[in-house]
Amino acid sequence: MKVTVEKIDDINFILSGTVENSLIKEKVEKRKAAIAKEEKTDETPSDETIEQDAAGEVFKDFISAGVVEASIAVESILGQPSLKKYEQRKDEVFFEVELSISPKVHTDVDYKDITPVFTKPVASPEDIEKKLTEFALKQAPFTAIKTPKAVENDDIVVIDFEGFIDGKAFEGGSAQKFNLKIGSDSFIPGFEEQIIGMEYGQTKDVLLSFPDDYQAEDLAGKEAKFVVTLHEIQEQHPVTPDDAFAKQILSDENATLDTLKEKFADQVTSEELSRVYMNEIKPKMIEALLSKYDFTLPNNIVEQEIDAKVREKTRGYTEEQHKEFMEDKGKFMALRESVREAACDSIKIALIVEALAAKEGVEVPDNEVHAALGYQAMMAGQDAQELLKYYQENNLMTSAKMGLIEDKLFGIMLGFHK
């Protein structure tokens, strides 16, 4: 095995060299000999798997040798090394690998230089009354309308439904005595529209297709039939908020309507502050941090971020559009270059936040990430477990955690919390 190291800059390296085919063959034979001594089962690897494992092991040995040659501390390596070139030659394999180490990000920063000046919002009496009225309506019990009628848009219906794909009921596709507001877009497109016009006691087949980008992959794009029965249409009569209402809602015998209004004032202020933070303050802080810092970025991580942004950008492309980009190398490279600046900024701010968060001792445990995703799913009317599964399967959990760490760090910078 021969490895040479080229130092591109202060954190990026190119490892290149060769590994003899005989070395890979030797590892394959040793692995086969060890397996031959074991009892054969369904999990016994095939010859192809053994060869792939041996090649992977040799590749790791190659990188380890390069790390030693370059005198790189293993703990400083950032991300996974990127294979730039692989050539099968007569008696050997040629590798070219790009490897990056963590850049040095200074943390001696005056937060006053970064945080924008802003006026903390205050809930107006009108906003508080509006919030209180909306909440009181939500607390009102549902009762059947006095005179039955055909379903119209904005009606709240009580239905039974059961979904079928290819004649078979699917998991999570049924419910009984389910309350649904027509026009709320709570169900997949086409469902609520077909309920309009139904009469009490009527059973109807609702035919539609799940969206191609539906979160549950086993249902995405599939044609489905829902057997729907309408029981009744309901309405809510607003409750008049008073001291008794406040005592009930707050579970506090000493509570008054003014106490409840104070709670809603805090909520309205918090929601408005959150809106201002996300739309105005946070973008300005990110811009300030990006302009304040200047350090070398890890090439392999940037390229991986470019890959991710390209996948995101082409997610809605048709099969024909994907084929066009794959066949036209120039167009594909232009697409990659179009997201390079955004990818560089994403990696740069992530490294800055990571360094400053470590300085401030900011941590986000996994249960907080799960809770945040659960809240996100609830607000979007999605299934929390499906959203969590999507994040896990698409390697997005680290990104979700970094987002929460970033918000906690910025909260410290802004003086929202210690």
BELDA-V232394 format. One record per helix or strand of 3 or more residues. SS is the DSSP state (helix for helix, strand for strand). FROM is the first residue (numbers start at 1). TO is the last residue. If there is no record, write none. Layout:
# BELDA-V232394
SS&FROM&TO  SS&FROM&TO
This chain:
# BELDA-V232394
strand&2&7  strand&12&20  helix&21&36  helix&47&69  helix&74&76  strand&82&88  strand&92&101  helix&111&113  helix&125&139  strand&142&144  strand&156&165  strand&168&181  helix&191&195  strand&203&209  strand&223&236  helix&243&250  helix&257&292  helix&299&313  helix&319&327  helix&329&338  helix&340&360  helix&366&380  helix&384&393  helix&397&414
